[in-house]
């Protein structure tokens, strides 16, 4: 669980450790009468070595270019084997997604040129040499999105939003897409931006929907056979009449037609309130005498219920429900049943803690813990038995980034949210549940279905 929980060396933590040991060194050098008895420099290595060779260093030390130094807990991206495990730059800061490719890349011995850099260290399917597919992503890190000569066979063109190759003859052009219609490059379909379709109406592009969101069956948990206008939600009360909010497993919650979602005709009862059947509940779902509805936090739930991780309609997600646990987010825990969220996991080596649902990392939304050296951010995660079901949770790691939302960035590590829009705006962004979580732009699914703030 929580594979993205990373152990990173935070600058102020490293400095405090250095000062601590410097204090010990000074104490050793100053005699009882306060006089200086020796001059020692910790920059002169006790053992000489070259490159990254471990064999020339004593146990517990690694070769840092010209001298041996003490092994560290974490391997950082610096060209050395800091954690003494025999592998250079393999730590979570270098290979966050653990796909075997690092953000450091590797230097050619003859030219010194850096190659093999992982262009998205949050996605294990994206790395140098990966298979390029039609999905709007630079899968193989060659700087080209959806390489036209590899992702589609002859006679077909890639439609990124559809994630499929379509016949060249079906691609919209200026000739077959007369005003006021416009050709949508993401779907390669002719769309009418004046349509203003309501949710539930079929669509060819976001431009045709009043909600500005046209979603395909893959995002909607397989509901329906074609794309329909929808909108993001936290609870069913966020949806239009006759529609309910569903955690579809793709990383977001979407308003779906109650009948298409297999629900009863929606009533009015909020999540957690008592019920006799589904028609009494706004979600159209009644289980064990309580209305069951999606939630972004426990404040969305009533009747003493909490926002807990449950499997409903075949998908894992957060729903209002009874829980035996009393632990709030970031509190120490001994198991899932000791947490209100029903989810207990490791926090970057800081021990097991209750993991809470979230929608954003901004404004300290995920809280903090007493150590002070652990950053708590909101990230997508899944549980091991159903790794394809994504949901947002707060988790802790020793982070290095501090740039705020909207700041310029080059990698995820630059941002306090651990999230840089490297494929688009090159600015620090964040995960989200609805547009309300995005100070700029809108909350939209990325190529993998995870919701992120899209900055214009």
NUVEXKE-6367 format. One record per residue: x, y, z of N, C-alpha, C in turn. Coordinates in steps of 0.02 Angstrom, whole numbers, padded with zeros to 5 digits, always signed. Each point is the difference from the previous one (the first is absolute). Last residue first. Layout:
// NUVEXKE-6367
XYZXYZXYZ
...
This chain:
// NUVEXKE-6367
-00204+01350-00858+00002+00025-00070+00070+00021-00021
-00053-00195+00179+00013+00072+00001+00005+00025-00072
-00116-00216+00140+00030+00018-00064+00006+00076-00001
-00020-00198+00201-00017+00068-00021+00038+00016-00064
-00072-00255+00058+00050+00050+00016-00025+00069-00023
-00072-00287+00031-00022+00070-00005+00055+00048+00023
+00010-00255-00123+00008+00035+00064-00018+00074-00009
+00009-00163-00182-00064+00005+00036+00004+00035+00066
+00175-00034-00173-00011-00061+00039-00065+00001+00039
+00076+00186-00132-00001-00057-00046-00013-00066+00035
-00092+00207+00132+00059-00004-00044-00006-00063-00042
-00207+00154+00110+00038-00063+00000+00059+00004-00046
-00099+00222+00126-00014-00044-00056+00041-00064+00004
-00074+00257+00116+00018-00067+00021-00020-00048-00056
+00066+00269-00038-00053-00048+00017+00030-00067+00022
+00097+00275+00003-00018-00054-00045-00056-00044+00027
+00129+00127+00183+00003+00019-00070-00022-00060-00042
-00017-00025+00229+00000+00073-00002+00002+00028-00070
-00094-00241+00089+00050+00028-00046-00005+00076-00003
-00148-00157+00119+00068-00012+00027+00054+00032-00042
-00235+00001-00059+00009+00042+00059+00070-00008+00030
-00086-00133-00184+00031+00064-00020+00014+00044+00061
-00006-00256+00059-00045+00042-00040+00037+00064-00019
+00121-00172+00103-00063-00037-00004-00050+00036-00045
+00290-00009+00007-00062+00036+00016-00059-00048-00003
+00299+00044-00006-00057-00043-00012-00063+00038+00022
+00207+00146-00084-00020-00042+00056-00055-00047-00022
+00221+00176-00096-00072-00011+00002-00016-00044+00060
+00210+00163-00116-00020-00044+00055-00076-00004+00001
+00118+00048-00235-00012+00033+00063-00021-00051+00053
+00032-00017-00250+00064+00004+00036-00006+00039+00065
-00176-00066-00171+00016+00069+00018+00069+00009+00032
-00045-00230-00100-00040+00056-00023+00028+00067+00019
+00090-00220+00057-00021-00010-00069-00039+00059-00028
+00083-00016+00229+00057+00000-00046-00020-00007-00073
-00102+00071+00239-00031-00014-00065+00054+00003-00054
+00025-00066+00269+00016+00051-00051-00031-00021-00067
+00001-00068+00278-00038-00007-00060+00014+00058-00048
+00048-00037+00244+00033-00056-00035-00034-00012-00067
-00042+00182+00160-00051-00051-00012+00028-00063-00030
+00134+00192+00035-00022-00022+00066-00052-00055-00005
+00186+00036-00197-00064+00025+00026-00017-00027+00069
+00192-00057-00147+00003+00073+00012-00060+00024+00041
+00030-00228-00081+00036+00014+00061+00007+00075+00015
-00096-00092-00202-00046-00005+00057+00034+00021+00065
+00104+00109-00217-00016-00068+00019-00049+00001+00059
+00056+00202-00106+00030-00044-00050-00015-00073+00014
-00126+00259+00052+00034-00059+00025+00029-00041-00057
-00140+00251+00092+00036-00036-00053+00037-00059+00030
-00223+00084+00124+00069+00022-00011+00032-00041-00056
-00226-00036+00090+00006+00051-00052+00070+00024-00013
-00051-00104+00237-00043-00012-00058+00008+00058-00049
+00207-00019+00160-00073-00003+00008-00036-00014-00066
+00255-00082+00093-00033+00050-00042-00076-00008+00004
+00181-00133+00109-00037+00048+00039-00036+00052-00043
+00139-00269+00015-00028+00056-00037-00038+00048+00045
+00101-00211+00073+00049+00053-00010-00030+00062-00033
-00085-00227+00172+00001+00035-00064+00053+00054-00003
-00080-00233+00130+00049+00052+00013+00012+00037-00066
-00239-00115+00057+00067-00017-00023+00047+00057+00018
-00281-00101+00030+00058+00038+00021+00064-00024-00032
-00286+00015-00061+00054-00043+00020+00063+00041+00013
-00289+00002-00061+00057+00037+00027+00054-00051+00019
-00183-00047-00200+00012-00004+00072+00059+00044+00019
-00183-00081-00221+00045+00049+00029+00005-00007+00075
-00046-00191-00205-00035+00047+00043+00052+00045+00032
-00040-00220-00199+00037+00056+00027-00044+00043+00045
+00018-00261-00113-00047+00046+00032+00039+00056+00035
+00110-00185-00104-00027+00045-00051-00049+00050+00028
+00108-00180+00128+00045+00056-00015-00027+00048-00052
-00086-00187+00173-00031+00030-00058+00040+00062-00020
+00077-00137+00176-00042-00050-00032-00038+00028-00061
+00149+00138+00139+00035-00052-00038-00047-00047-00036
-00066+00257+00042+00018-00055+00044+00023-00059-00042
+00026+00274-00054-00045-00057-00008+00020-00053+00051
+00034+00288-00067+00024-00064+00021-00053-00054-00011
+00080+00285-00038-00041-00057-00021+00031-00064+00025
+00030+00236+00137+00023-00036-00060-00050-00055-00019
+00066+00228+00174-00056-00039-00026+00021-00032-00065
+00163+00072+00220-00030+00022-00063-00056-00047-00021
+00186+00075+00210-00061-00039-00012-00033+00029-00063
+00264-00008+00116-00050+00037-00037-00060-00046-00011
+00199+00002+00196-00037-00039-00048-00052+00045-00034
+00146+00059+00184+00042-00011-00058-00035-00040-00054
-00093+00061+00220+00019+00061-00033+00041-00010-00063
-00114-00144+00184+00072-00003-00014+00025+00063-00034
-00237-00048+00061+00043+00033+00048+00074+00000-00017
-00195+00006-00188+00014-00043+00057+00056+00029+00040
-00210+00095-00181+00071-00012+00013+00007-00048+00057
-00199+00081-00204+00024+00005+00069+00074-00012+00005
-00148+00012-00200+00013-00067+00027+00028+00002+00071
-00047+00200-00127-00063-00038+00006+00010-00069+00031
+00143+00212-00048+00007-00047+00055-00061-00043+00011
+00026+00156-00185-00023+00029+00063+00006-00046+00060
+00004-00127-00229+00007+00071+00012-00026+00021+00069
-00005-00218-00119+00056+00009+00047+00005+00072+00022
-00227-00150-00084+00052+00046-00018+00055+00000+00053
-00193-00142+00011-00013+00026-00067+00057+00045-00025
-00049-00226+00188+00017+00071-00012-00019+00020-00070
-00009-00207+00220-00015+00020-00069+00014+00074-00008
+00141-00142+00182-00065+00032-00010-00012+00015-00074
+00151-00175+00173+00001+00036-00064-00070+00027-00014
+00153-00082+00229-00065+00000-00034+00004+00045-00061
+00225-00120+00086-00045+00054+00019-00066-00006-00039
+00260-00128+00070-00067-00006-00030-00045+00054+00026
+00270+00041-00015-00047-00043+00033-00068+00000-00035
+00194+00114-00078-00018+00033+00063-00051-00042+00038
+00096-00037-00226+00042-00025+00054-00015+00031+00067
-00132+00061-00192+00071+00014-00013+00045-00021+00057
-00235-00056+00035+00014+00068-00020+00075+00010-00004
-00191-00221-00011+00064+00028+00021+00009+00071-00027
-00251-00100+00051+00058-00014-00043+00062+00035+00026
-00289-00061+00024+00060+00013+00040+00060-00019-00042
-00287+00036-00014+00061-00005-00039+00060+00023+00042
-00244+00020+00043+00011-00072-00012+00063-00011-00042
-00090+00211+00095+00000-00011-00072+00004-00074-00019
+00012+00073+00227-00066+00018-00026-00006-00014-00074
+00171-00145+00152-00005+00065-00033-00072+00013-00023
+00091-00206+00096+00010+00051+00052-00007+00070-00028
-00013-00207-00129-00060+00007+00042+00010+00050+00058
+00178-00059-00155-00053+00037-00034-00059+00014+00046
+00230-00031+00125-00033-00038-00052-00056+00041-00029
+00144+00082+00169+00024-00069+00003-00031-00044-00053
+00065+00284+00034-00051-00052-00003+00032-00069+00001
+00032+00297+00032+00029-00067+00000-00054-00052+00002
-00056+00238-00110+00011-00028+00066+00029-00071-00007
-00069+00141-00188+00068+00011+00024+00013-00026+00070
-00256+00030-00065+00056+00001-00046+00065+00019+00033
-00178-00104+00165-00004+00050-00053+00062-00004-00044
-00124-00196+00161+00059+00039-00016-00011+00047-00058
-00149-00172+00106-00008+00069+00021+00057+00045-00020
-00140-00249-00082+00060+00037+00018-00013+00071+00020
-00162-00159-00085+00017-00016+00069+00060+00039+00025
-00199+00063-00191+00070-00022+00010+00012-00013+00073
-00205+00052-00210+00018-00012+00070+00072-00024+00004
-00069+00155-00211-00017-00064+00030+00020-00004+00073
+00013+00145-00258-00022+00009+00069-00021-00068+00028
+00189+00012-00191-00072+00005+00007-00017+00011+00073
+00220-00025-00194-00022+00026+00065-00075+00014+00000
+00130-00198-00148-00004+00072+00004-00022+00021+00069
+00031-00227-00187+00021+00028+00063-00002+00076-00003
-00157-00180-00143+00056+00046-00001+00017+00025+00070
-00188-00148-00068+00059-00028-00030+00061+00045-00002
-00215+00055+00103-00011-00012-00072+00063-00022-00035
+00070+00077+00223-00071+00005-00019-00005-00008-00075
+00182-00018+00221-00010-00023-00068-00074-00002-00014
+00152+00164+00175-00045-00057-00008+00000-00021-00073
+00114+00183+00197+00015-00037-00061-00043-00063-00003
-00082+00230+00128+00043-00059+00007+00011-00035-00067
-00105+00222+00145+00020-00012-00069+00052-00056+00001
-00191+00014+00195+00062+00032-00023+00013-00017-00072
-00227+00016+00189+00042-00039-00046+00061+00041-00020
-00192+00071+00140+00056-00030+00035+00045-00042-00044
-00193+00127-00080-00019-00058+00040+00057-00034+00035
+00055+00135-00226-00043+00014+00057-00012-00064+00041
+00191+00118-00195-00038-00057+00026-00040+00020+00062
+00164+00134-00125-00054-00015-00047-00048-00052+00027
+00200+00066+00113-00049+00053+00007-00058-00009-00049
+00196-00140+00001-00053-00021+00047-00051+00055+00012
+00123-00005-00236+00024+00002+00069-00058-00020+00045
-00026-00017-00229+00069+00025-00006+00033+00004+00069
-00208-00169-00103+00020+00056+00044+00071+00020-00017
-00241-00163-00079+00070+00017-00006+00016+00060+00045
-00201-00163+00070+00015+00048-00053+00075+00013-00001
-00219-00153+00118+00071-00003-00016+00013+00047-00059
-00195-00039+00210+00014+00023-00068+00075+00000-00011
-00113-00170+00179+00029+00067-00009+00007+00016-00074
-00079-00214+00094-00040+00052+00032+00028+00070-00005
+00102-00196-00105-00002-00010+00073-00035+00058+00036
+00029+00072-00235+00032-00061+00023+00000-00003+00075
-00094+00140-00239-00014-00009+00071+00030-00068+00021
-00002+00191-00222+00029-00059+00031-00016+00000+00075
-00045+00178-00163-00036-00058-00025+00026-00065+00029
+00063+00238+00047+00044-00042-00040-00036-00058-00034
-00109+00146+00152+00019+00041-00057+00045-00039-00047
-00184-00124+00156+00068+00027+00002+00016+00040-00063
-00200-00133+00046+00001+00051+00052+00067+00038+00001
-00048-00189-00142-00038+00058-00023-00003+00056+00051
+00105-00218+00042+00040+00048-00038-00037+00062-00023
-00082-00127+00224+00019-00023-00067+00034+00057-00037
-00047+00020+00229-00031-00066-00007+00015-00031-00067
+00143+00186+00167-00043-00012-00058-00031-00069+00003
+00167+00213+00137-00035-00065+00001-00047-00005-00060
+00231+00146-00011-00066+00004+00031-00035-00068-00006
+00217+00043-00098+00002-00012+00072-00067+00004+00034
+00037+00128-00230+00040-00057+00021+00004-00005+00076
-00214+00124-00095+00072+00007-00009+00036-00062+00025
-00261+00028-00102+00042-00015+00059+00074+00004-00015
-00197+00023-00155+00030+00061+00027+00050-00014+00057
-00071-00157-00221-00042+00036+00047+00036+00062+00024
+00020-00166-00238+00028+00035+00058-00053+00035+00042
-00022-00232-00142-00015+00071-00012+00020+00040+00061
+00139-00218-00023-00070+00016+00007-00011+00073-00019
+00212-00123-00111-00026+00023+00064-00076+00006-00001
+00179-00054-00176-00031-00056+00034-00027+00018+00069
+00103+00140-00179+00046-00022+00053-00030-00058+00040
-00125+00105-00172+00060-00028-00032+00049-00027+00051
-00190+00112+00080-00019-00063-00031+00060-00034-00032
+00029+00216+00094-00012-00050+00052-00018-00068-00030
+00162+00179-00117-00071-00013+00001-00014-00058+00047
+00218+00140+00052-00025-00049-00049-00076-00003+00004
+00234+00153+00082-00073-00003+00001-00024-00046-00057
+00245-00023+00127-00035+00030-00056-00076-00008+00009
+00267-00012+00122-00071-00014+00011-00039+00039-00053
+00268-00107-00003-00044+00057+00013-00071-00024+00015
+00186-00146-00057+00035+00055+00034-00043+00059+00015
-00064-00217-00096+00049+00029-00046+00038+00058+00031
-00186-00130+00098+00063-00037+00001+00053+00029-00044
-00231+00082+00054+00003-00049-00054+00064-00040-00002
-00175+00138+00166+00072-00009-00001+00014-00057-00048
-00222+00169+00000+00028-00068+00006+00076+00002-00002
-00252+00152+00027+00073+00003-00001+00027-00070+00012
-00243+00069-00123+00032-00015+00064+00076+00003-00008
-00253+00091-00124+00068-00023-00007+00030-00010+00070
-00221+00086-00041+00002-00062-00037+00070-00028-00009
-00014+00256+00044-00054-00045+00016+00002-00062-00044
+00233+00120+00030-00066+00021-00021-00052-00052+00021
+00228+00022+00145-00022-00019-00067-00071+00025-00014
+00125+00015+00210+00034+00043-00048-00025-00012-00071
-00070-00130+00189-00033+00065+00001+00033+00049-00048
+00089-00218+00044-00053+00001-00051-00038+00065-00001
+00255+00007+00080-00059-00038+00021-00053+00005-00055
+00209+00083-00052+00021-00031+00063-00056-00044+00027
+00065+00077-00268-00042+00007+00059+00036-00029+00061
+00008+00078-00292+00032-00029+00059-00041+00015+00061
-00106-00029-00252+00038+00048+00040+00026-00036+00062
-00094-00048-00278-00005-00014+00071+00032+00056+00039
-00077-00099-00267+00016+00058+00042-00011-00020+00073
+00064-00191-00179-00056+00041+00022+00025+00059+00041
+00081-00221-00185+00016+00057+00043-00063+00040+00017
-00028-00264-00052+00031+00057-00033+00011+00057+00048
-00101-00209+00060+00039-00023-00057+00034+00056-00037
-00083-00050+00277-00017+00027-00066+00045-00026-00054
+00104-00017+00236-00072+00013-00010-00011+00030-00069
+00214-00061+00113-00028-00045-00051-00073+00011-00014
+00134+00135+00152-00007-00068+00026-00032-00048-00048
+00061+00230-00050-00062-00006+00036-00012-00071+00025
+00187+00067-00136+00002+00044+00059-00060-00011+00045
+00015-00118-00204+00056-00021+00041+00005+00042+00064
-00163+00052-00174-00017-00055+00046+00057-00021+00046
+00008+00252-00083-00009-00062-00036-00011-00057+00050
-00049+00283+00006+00037-00058+00025-00018-00063-00037
-00003+00287+00001-00027-00056-00038+00041-00061+00018
-00038+00264+00097+00032-00065+00011-00039-00055-00036
-00060+00241+00033+00066-00002-00032+00037-00065+00014
-00234+00069+00050+00046-00013+00056+00073+00003-00023
-00174+00021-00156-00007+00057+00044+00048-00006+00059
+00055-00118-00239-00035-00010+00064-00003+00064+00041
+00117-00039-00216-00072-00005-00010-00040-00002+00065
+00244+00005-00017-00028+00063-00023-00076-00002-00007
+00141-00191+00052-00016+00041+00059-00037+00064-00020
-00026-00202-00170+00053+00042+00025-00023+00036+00063
-00139-00146-00124+00061-00016-00037+00059+00037+00026
-00255-00097+00106+00043+00056-00019+00061-00026-00039
-00269-00055+00126+00058-00024-00036+00041+00059-00025
-00147+00020+00223-00008+00004-00072+00064-00026-00034
-00022+00024+00240-00037-00058-00025-00008-00001-00075
+00028+00234+00126+00032-00064+00017-00046-00057-00021
-00030+00216-00147-00003-00015+00072+00035-00065+00015
+00062+00174-00211-00039-00059+00019+00001-00010+00077
+00078+00180-00176-00018+00008+00071-00043-00058+00025
+00091+00085-00233-00051-00050+00017-00025+00006+00072
+00176+00121-00134-00060+00036+00021-00054-00048+00025
+00216-00067-00092+00009+00033+00065-00060+00039+00024
+00039-00223-00161-00036+00064-00001+00006+00035+00067
+00161-00191-00147-00041+00016+00058-00031+00069-00006
+00139-00219-00132-00029+00065-00013-00050+00015+00056
+00225-00162+00027-00071+00002-00019-00022+00072-00010
+00211-00101+00087-00001+00001-00073-00072-00001-00026
+00089+00015+00232-00043-00055-00021-00001-00008-00076
+00138+00166+00102+00006-00056+00047-00042-00060-00021
+00001+00214-00118+00060-00040-00013+00008-00060+00047
-00223+00130-00098+00033-00011+00065+00061-00045-00011
-00148+00177-00162+00033-00065+00003+00038-00006+00066
-00230+00147-00050+00073+00003+00003+00028-00070+00005
-00245+00155-00074+00034-00059+00026+00076+00008-00004
-00185+00153-00075+00040+00015+00059+00036-00061+00030
+00038+00009-00223-00019+00043+00055-00075-00006+00015
+00117-00211-00123-00016+00071-00013-00020+00038+00063
+00125-00227-00074-00019+00027+00065-00015+00075-00007
+00088-00144-00176-00058-00038+00026-00023+00024+00068
+00184+00110-00113-00052-00010-00050-00061-00035+00027
+00197+00033+00130-00035+00063-00009-00058-00008-00048
+00061-00221+00121+00040+00049-00035-00040+00065-00004
+00005-00263+00140-00032+00063-00020+00051+00046-00033
-00001-00274-00003+00030+00057+00034-00031+00065-00025
-00040-00228-00081-00046+00024+00051+00026+00061+00037
+00123-00120-00171-00059+00029-00032-00049+00029+00051
+00196-00119+00068+00017+00066-00026-00061+00034-00029
-00030-00183+00193+00012+00004-00072+00014+00071-00022
+00064-00063+00252-00062+00001-00041+00018+00007-00073
+00110-00080+00257+00014+00023-00068-00065-00004-00041
+00021+00040+00277-00004-00049-00054+00016+00032-00067
-00045+00104+00224+00051-00052+00010-00005-00055-00052
-00126+00214+00036-00033-00065-00011+00047-00058+00016
+00083+00218+00009-00051-00005+00052-00038-00066-00005
+00170+00050-00167+00025-00010+00069-00053-00010+00053
+00017-00060-00262-00045+00045+00036+00015-00009+00075
+00138-00063-00247-00010-00005+00073-00049+00053+00025
+00002-00121-00250+00028+00058+00036-00017-00007+00073
+00024-00164-00247-00035+00019+00062+00037+00057+00034
+00076-00110-00203-00071+00014-00013-00040+00019+00061
+00218-00145+00038-00013+00042-00059-00075+00009-00011
+00064-00054+00250+00018-00029-00065-00017+00048-00057
+00070+00082+00254-00058-00021-00041+00023-00030-00066
+00156+00074+00170-00059-00016+00041-00059-00024-00040
+00224+00070-00091+00001-00062+00039-00066-00017+00034
+00062+00200-00136+00025-00057-00039-00001-00065+00038
-00067+00216+00095-00045-00020-00055+00023-00060-00039
+00038+00066+00264+00039-00002-00062-00043-00025-00058
-00056+00094+00238-00037-00042-00049+00035+00001-00068
+00115+00172+00134-00061-00031+00026-00036-00037-00056
+00269+00071+00047-00056+00001-00049-00059-00037+00029
+00219+00016+00106-00020+00069-00013-00057+00007-00049
+00096-00204+00097+00042+00024-00055-00017+00071-00019
-00092-00173+00171+00044+00055+00021+00048+00023-00056
-00188-00170+00004+00069-00022-00005+00051+00055+00013
-00244+00034+00009+00015-00061+00037+00074-00017+00002
-00154+00217-00031+00065-00018-00028+00025-00062+00037
-00266+00068-00036+00057-00001+00046+00063-00018-00039
-00236-00005-00076+00014+00069+00018+00060+00007+00046
-00089-00206-00106-00032+00018+00063+00014+00072+00022
+00071-00216-00173-00043+00058-00012-00037+00018+00064
+00247-00117+00004-00069-00017-00018-00040+00064-00008
+00271-00108+00027-00041+00060-00011-00069-00023-00024
+00187-00134+00156-00038-00001-00062-00045+00061-00005
+00238+00008+00132-00068-00028+00007-00036+00001-00067
+00226+00090+00046-00007-00067-00027-00068-00031+00007
+00063+00192+00169+00035-00012-00064-00007-00072-00022
-00200+00081+00147+00072+00000+00011+00035-00011-00068
-00256-00026+00129+00033+00052-00041+00074+00000+00018
-00159-00138+00111-00007-00019-00070+00033+00050-00047
-00013+00027+00243+00046-00055-00018-00005-00022-00072
-00046+00242+00124-00037-00049-00039+00048-00056-00023
+00066+00198+00120-00059-00020+00038-00041-00053-00036
+00201+00119-00081+00019-00046+00053-00058-00018+00046
+00056+00091-00256-00056+00003+00047+00012-00052+00054
+00164+00032-00165-00034+00065-00008-00063+00006+00043
+00246-00135+00012-00071-00013+00006-00037+00066-00001
+00245-00053-00115-00034+00035+00054-00075-00016-00001
+00206-00071-00143-00043-00045+00038-00036+00032+00058
+00229+00113-00078-00053-00031-00039-00043-00043+00047
+00216+00200-00011-00050-00035+00041-00055-00027-00045
+00272+00049-00053-00068+00020-00014-00050-00041+00041
+00246-00023-00018-00027+00033+00059-00072+00022-00009
+00163-00127-00147-00018+00069-00015-00024+00039+00061
+00076-00233+00010+00045+00032-00048-00015+00073-00011
-00132-00143+00148+00070+00002+00023+00047+00038-00047
-00265+00050+00038+00040-00040-00047+00073+00006+00021
-00204+00031+00178+00048+00034-00043+00037-00049-00045
-00261-00004+00111+00069-00024+00010+00046+00032-00052
-00250+00056+00141+00026-00029-00061+00069-00029+00013
-00163+00117+00152+00071+00018-00009+00025-00022-00068
-00217-00049+00087+00001+00068-00026+00072+00024-00009
-00057-00266-00018+00003+00055+00047-00003+00068-00034
-00081-00278-00029+00029+00057-00035-00003+00061+00046
-00094-00214+00059+00068-00016-00020+00035+00056-00039
-00221+00000+00109-00003-00036-00063+00069-00017-00027
-00101+00125+00208+00031-00066+00004-00007-00040-00064
-00066+00234+00067-00050-00049-00020+00027-00071-00005
+00143+00185+00065-00061+00005+00041-00050-00054-00016
+00260+00044-00028-00047-00044-00036-00064-00005+00040
+00165+00150+00076+00025-00009-00068-00048-00042-00042
-00043+00041+00228+00005+00067-00029+00022-00005-00073
-00012-00198+00131-00066+00025-00020+00002+00070-00029
+00224-00151-00023-00046+00018+00054-00065+00029-00025
+00211-00075-00116-00060-00040-00006-00051+00016+00054
+00245+00072-00068-00059+00042-00015-00063-00042-00010
+00200-00156+00004+00007+00072+00000-00065+00035-00019
+00066-00246+00125-00032+00030-00058+00004+00076+00006
+00076-00157+00169+00030-00025-00061-00029+00029-00063
-00049+00056+00234-00033-00062-00019+00027-00029-00065
+00043+00214+00147+00044-00058+00002-00034-00066-00017
-00076+00241+00003-00026-00047+00049+00036-00066+00001
+00061+00183-00151-00004+00027+00068-00022-00050+00052
+00114+00004-00242-00041-00051+00034-00007+00019+00073
+00034+00176-00216+00035-00043+00047-00048-00047+00034
-00056+00182-00158+00051-00040-00033+00039-00046+00045
-00194+00148+00052+00063+00036-00002+00057-00039-00034
-00262-00009+00104+00020+00004-00070+00064+00041-00007
-00064-00150+00224-00024+00059-00036+00028+00001-00070
-00055-00187+00204+00042+00012-00058-00029+00059-00038
-00018-00062+00273-00034+00008-00064+00050+00014-00055
+00067-00038+00226-00062-00039-00001-00032+00000-00069
+00270+00022+00028-00060+00038+00018-00062-00044-00005
+00287-00036+00042-00061-00017-00037-00059+00041+00027
+00255+00092+00020-00048-00043+00033-00063-00011-00043
+00235+00048-00121-00041+00036+00047-00054-00046+00027
+00253+00016-00156-00055-00039+00029-00037+00042+00051
+00137+00095-00226+00007-00022+00069-00061-00037+00024
+00026+00098-00219+00070-00005+00018+00011-00025+00071
-00224-00023-00115+00046+00032-00046+00073-00011+00018
-00161-00089+00151-00030+00061-00027+00053+00038-00041
-00057-00259+00115+00048+00042-00036-00036+00059-00031
-00075-00131+00233-00004-00007-00072+00048+00050-00032
-00050-00145+00254+00018+00060-00036-00006-00013-00075
-00037-00167+00170-00036+00058+00028+00019+00065-00034
+00180-00190-00006-00072-00013+00008-00032+00061+00032
+00220+00056-00134-00018-00046+00054-00076-00007+00005
+00123+00053-00237-00023+00034+00061-00016-00052+00054
+00063-00049-00229+00057+00035+00029-00018+00036+00065
-00160-00121-00139+00048-00047+00029+00059+00035+00034
-00185+00105-00126-00013-00013+00071+00055-00041+00032
-00017+00179-00220+00023-00065+00023-00009-00009+00075
-00044+00184-00169-00051-00024+00046+00018-00069+00027
+00183+00183-00086-00065-00015-00029-00051-00019+00052
+00232-00026+00099-00014+00034-00063-00069-00021-00025
+00160+00026+00247-00037-00045-00046-00011+00039-00064
+00123+00010+00273-00006+00024-00069-00035-00052-00043
-00017+00061+00273+00020-00050-00049-00008+00030-00069
-00041+00135+00183+00043-00047+00034+00024-00054-00046
-00066+00259-00073-00025-00068+00010+00050-00044+00036
-00048+00270+00013+00054-00045-00021-00021-00071+00014
-00135+00184+00062+00000-00003-00073+00055-00046-00026
-00049+00066+00232-00038-00059-00022-00003-00004-00076
+00190+00105+00178-00046+00017-00055-00036-00063-00023
+00142+00103+00233-00021-00057-00040-00047+00023-00054
+00182+00083+00206-00036+00025-00058-00014-00060-00044
+00054+00040+00281+00014-00033-00064-00041+00034-00055
+00003+00076+00230+00052-00051+00006+00017-00033-00066
-00109+00242+00117-00004-00045-00058+00058-00048+00001
-00113+00111+00225+00049+00010-00053-00009-00049-00057
-00122+00012+00215-00028+00040-00053+00048+00011-00057
+00024-00138+00202+00016+00070+00014-00024+00046-00056
-00029-00235-00012-00035+00021+00060+00014+00073+00016
+00024-00066-00256+00020-00030+00063-00038+00028+00059
-00065-00031-00269+00012+00051+00050+00014-00033+00067
-00054-00128-00195+00061+00037-00014+00016+00051+00054
-00196-00139-00001+00058-00043+00007+00065+00039-00007
-00208+00106-00033+00006-00018+00070+00061-00043+00012
-00057+00056-00220+00028+00058+00036+00010-00017+00074
-00106-00161-00134+00070+00006-00019+00033+00057+00038
-00232-00031+00026+00037-00054+00033+00074+00007-00014
-00143+00144-00113+00002+00017+00071+00039-00051+00039
-00044-00040-00225+00052+00051+00007+00008+00020+00072
-00174-00146-00056+00065-00033+00003+00058+00049+00004
-00216+00090-00019+00003-00040+00060+00067-00034+00007
-00052+00121-00195+00017+00043+00055+00007-00039+00065
-00071-00117-00190+00068+00023-00009+00022+00043+00058
-00225-00067-00009+00043-00057+00017+00074+00021-00004
-00159+00155-00069-00002-00007+00072+00043-00058+00024
-00024+00038-00233+00040+00052+00031+00001-00008+00076
-00138-00143-00127+00070-00016-00011+00045+00051+00035
-00229+00040+00005+00015-00058+00041+00074-00018-00007
-00089+00171-00133+00010+00023+00068+00015-00057+00047
-00041-00052-00232+00059+00042+00011+00010+00019+00072
-00116-00230-00067-00020+00070-00001+00059+00043+00021
-00031-00251-00110+00039+00037+00048-00016+00073-00007
-00165-00217-00050+00044+00049-00030+00037+00038+00053
-00169-00222-00059+00044+00024+00053+00051+00046-00031
-00266-00070-00075+00072+00001-00014+00039+00026+00059
-00249-00105-00099+00029+00026+00061+00076-00004-00007
-00151-00086-00164+00032+00064-00012+00027+00030+00064
-00122-00210-00011+00067-00007-00029+00034+00067-00010
-00213-00097+00131+00034+00065-00002+00071-00004-00028
-00083-00234+00060-00042+00060+00000+00043+00062+00000
